[in-house]
């Protein structure tokens, strides 16, 4: 048993799973900021895409860092837009977000991140094999940044990112919500933060790509075609875990008004605040007198 704070207990089999979703990830940022405000830490966190980039600030104990990059920084430097794409930087300017931003605006506290005993896993998709890759990196700062960038590399909209010389794209292509990896790693009870409303499913249609896109990566093209099926399957599985009391799922309750590349700061702020308030609501419903994070107060 690991005593996390004075009123919440999380055991050594409790994991935190963070979905991606581009700018919808500000919902996750709100949840994580609430957790940090109340000294709630998990021994294992796994994030994919925006879940990885937001999770890394949680892993480095930097409350507010992800909010600054996702919302406040847009006012000073709008790193989302067609002009970045036409310059070859990606619709979301990944070079700015992952290299310029931490160097000039809000450095990652790598020392705190490295010294923590908690595990932090990031998911990427290998363009050559068409399979998910799972990385943990606490020694090499620049490799850590490359992995995080790769996890967030939106297919088509952003240039391929290389990790150890291997071409990678968004981890969500091959493992959109890495709950099974968390279980395989020994974490059988999980808090899962999703960025879509309950009941959401992708439309039942194959993803079509022009022949020239990722022509040299047939394995990843195949994964993109079938992405919707795996995403819907994992959501069905998460619903089963939630019903069985094996997972706590925190997801937006209001209709989503933020898309993958939304830059409207008012909409982003509203979604962030919803995440913060829902985390507060979930924690308030838990029974801290038991030895399990998953015990809820009796009516």
Residue pairs with C-beta under 8 A, 6 or more apart in sequence:
1 9
1 11
1 12
1 291
2 9
2 10
2 11
2 12
2 43
3 9
4 10
4 39
4 40
4 41
4 42
5 38
5 39
5 40
7 288
8 38
8 40
8 283
8 286
8 288
8 293
9 288
9 290
9 291
9 292
9 293
10 40
10 41
10 42
10 43
10 293
11 189
11 291
11 292
11 293
12 43
13 186
13 187
13 188
13 189
14 42
14 43
14 44
14 187
14 189
14 190
14 191
14 293
15 42
15 43
15 44
15 45
15 46
15 182
15 185
15 187
15 189
15 190
15 191
16 42
16 44
16 45
16 46
16 55
16 190
16 191
16 193
17 45
17 46
17 47
17 51
17 177
17 178
17 179
17 182
17 190
17 191
17 192
17 193
18 28
18 45
18 46
18 47
18 48
18 51
18 52
18 54
18 55
18 193
19 28
19 48
19 49
19 51
19 172
19 176
19 177
19 192
19 193
19 194
19 195
19 196
20 47
20 48
20 49
20 50
20 51
20 52
20 151
20 152
20 170
20 171
20 172
20 176
20 195
21 27
21 49
21 50
21 51
21 195
21 196
21 260
22 49
22 50
22 92
22 154
22 259
22 260
22 261
22 262
23 50
23 70
23 80
23 258
23 259
23 260
23 261
23 262
23 263
23 268
24 50
24 195
24 196
24 256
24 258
24 259
24 260
24 262
24 271
25 49
25 50
25 51
25 53
25 54
25 70
25 195
26 67
26 70
26 71
26 258
26 268
26 269
26 271
26 272
26 275
27 193
27 195
27 252
27 258
27 271
27 272
27 274
27 275
28 50
28 51
28 54
28 55
28 193
28 195
28 275
29 54
29 66
29 67
29 70
29 272
29 275
30 67
30 271
30 272
30 273
30 274
30 275
30 276
30 277
30 278
30 279
31 193
31 250
31 275
31 276
31 278
31 279
32 54
32 55
32 57
32 58
32 66
32 193
33 63
33 64
33 66
33 67
33 272
33 276
34 40
34 275
34 276
34 279
34 280
34 283
35 41
35 58
35 279
36 58
36 61
36 63
37 63
38 283
40 283
41 118
42 118
42 191
43 117
43 118
43 119
43 187
44 118
44 119
44 121
44 182
44 185
44 187
45 55
45 58
45 59
45 118
45 119
45 120
45 121
46 55
46 120
46 121
46 122
46 123
46 134
46 178
46 181
46 182
46 185
47 53
47 54
47 55
47 56
47 120
47 121
47 122
47 123
47 151
48 122
48 123
48 151
48 170
48 171
48 172
48 175
48 176
48 177
48 178
49 123
49 151
49 152
49 154
49 170
49 171
49 172
50 152
50 195
51 193
52 122
52 123
52 147
52 148
52 151
52 152
52 171
53 66
53 97
53 98
53 148
53 151
53 152
54 66
54 70
55 120
55 122
56 108
56 113
56 120
56 122
56 144
56 148
57 65
57 66
57 108
58 66
59 113
59 116
59 118
59 120
60 108
60 109
60 110
60 112
60 113
60 116
61 109
61 112
61 113
61 116
62 106
62 108
62 109
62 112
65 106
65 108
67 272
68 105
68 106
69 97
69 101
69 105
69 106
70 268
70 272
71 265
71 268
71 269
71 272
73 79
73 101
73 105
74 80
74 263
74 265
74 268
75 265
77 96
78 263
79 92
79 93
79 96
79 97
80 91
80 92
80 93
80 261
80 263
81 91
81 263
82 91
84 90
84 91
84 92
84 93
85 91
85 157
88 159
89 95
89 96
89 159
90 153
90 154
90 157
90 158
90 159
91 154
91 157
91 158
91 261
92 152
92 154
92 157
92 158
92 261
94 149
94 152
94 153
94 158
94 159
94 161
97 149
98 145
98 148
98 149
98 152
99 145
102 108
102 145
108 141
108 145
110 141
110 144
113 120
113 138
113 144
114 138
114 139
119 136
119 185
120 136
121 134
121 135
121 136
121 178
121 181
121 185
122 134
122 135
122 136
122 137
122 147
122 148
122 151
122 171
123 132
123 133
123 134
123 135
123 151
123 171
123 172
123 174
123 175
123 178
123 181
124 132
124 133
124 135
124 147
124 150
124 151
124 163
124 168
124 169
124 170
124 171
125 131
125 132
125 133
125 168
125 169
125 170
125 171
125 172
125 173
125 174
125 175
125 220
125 223
126 132
126 133
126 166
126 167
126 168
126 174
126 219
126 220
127 160
127 166
127 167
127 168
127 169
127 214
127 217
127 219
127 220
128 166
128 167
128 217
128 219
129 219
130 174
130 217
130 219
130 220
130 222
130 223
131 174
131 219
132 171
132 174
132 175
132 178
132 181
133 163
133 168
133 171
134 178
134 181
135 147
135 163
137 143
137 144
137 147
138 144
143 163
143 164
146 161
146 162
146 163
147 163
149 161
150 161
150 162
150 163
150 168
150 169
150 171
151 168
151 170
151 171
152 158
152 170
153 159
153 160
153 161
153 168
153 169
153 170
154 169
154 170
154 260
155 169
155 170
155 173
155 214
155 220
155 224
156 209
156 213
157 261
158 169
160 167
160 168
160 169
161 167
161 168
161 169
162 168
167 217
169 220
171 178
172 227
173 220
173 223
173 224
173 227
174 223
175 181
176 227
176 230
176 231
176 234
177 192
177 194
177 231
177 234
177 235
177 238
179 190
179 192
179 234
179 237
179 238
179 241
179 247
180 234
180 237
182 190
183 190
188 246
189 246
189 247
189 292
189 293
189 294
190 241
190 246
190 247
190 248
191 247
191 248
191 249
191 250
191 293
192 238
192 241
192 247
192 248
192 249
192 250
193 249
193 250
193 251
193 275
194 238
194 249
194 250
194 251
194 252
195 251
195 252
195 256
196 251
196 252
196 256
197 251
197 252
197 253
197 255
197 256
198 249
198 251
198 253
200 235
201 231
201 232
201 235
202 227
202 228
202 231
202 232
203 228
204 228
204 232
205 228
206 225
206 226
206 228
207 224
207 225
207 226
207 227
207 228
208 225
209 221
209 224
209 225
213 221
214 220
214 221
214 224
215 221
238 247
238 249
241 247
242 248
242 249
245 294
246 294
248 282
248 293
248 294
250 275
250 278
250 279
250 282
251 278
252 271
252 274
252 275
252 278
253 274
253 278
254 274
256 271
257 267
257 270
257 271
258 264
258 267
258 268
258 271
262 268
285 296
285 297
286 293
286 294
286 295
286 296
286 297
287 295
287 296
287 297
287 298
